[in-house]
Amino acid sequence: MTTKAKCPFKDAMIGEEPETVSNPFTGQKCVLDPDAVATYDVIKGAEQIASMGMLSEERTQKMWEEVRLGLSWFKEHHPEEYMILLD
């Protein structure tokens, strides 16, 4: 784990304990602090919803904006974990 920074999403559910998160493609794992777990969850959820193609164009765009915001946050605050889990 790197720096402790607050999750950029005000409505994200933030746990109490660090968690181990796995890259679904490589199987590599990282231990993330609760704010990083919440940010990761929002990124992956927004990515999945946006990719489904079932929302309006405006709502789909909003989901991709959330993905980009989360990725930028990860690059800044958890660069090693970003490379393992999200790059």
Phi, psi and omega in degrees: 000146180254233184290153175263110180229149181288143176302135182283357183253113187295333182262007181290146176275118184250123181283189183255335188237154172299154179225154174269128180240138181250142171288123184293343183264321185256339184082355178296147185237152175221147171266124182244146173289164185304322179293323178290322177298314180299318179295316178301315181298319179294316179303307184293322178293314180296321178300315181294315180296314181297325182285342183290334179072024183254359182257167174297161179300320180296315181291322177298317178299320178298320178297316179294328176296320177296319177301311181297319178299313180297318179297318178297318178299314180297316180301322182284315189260337181218063186299321180294316180293324176302312182297326182279318188262330193236346184280000000 
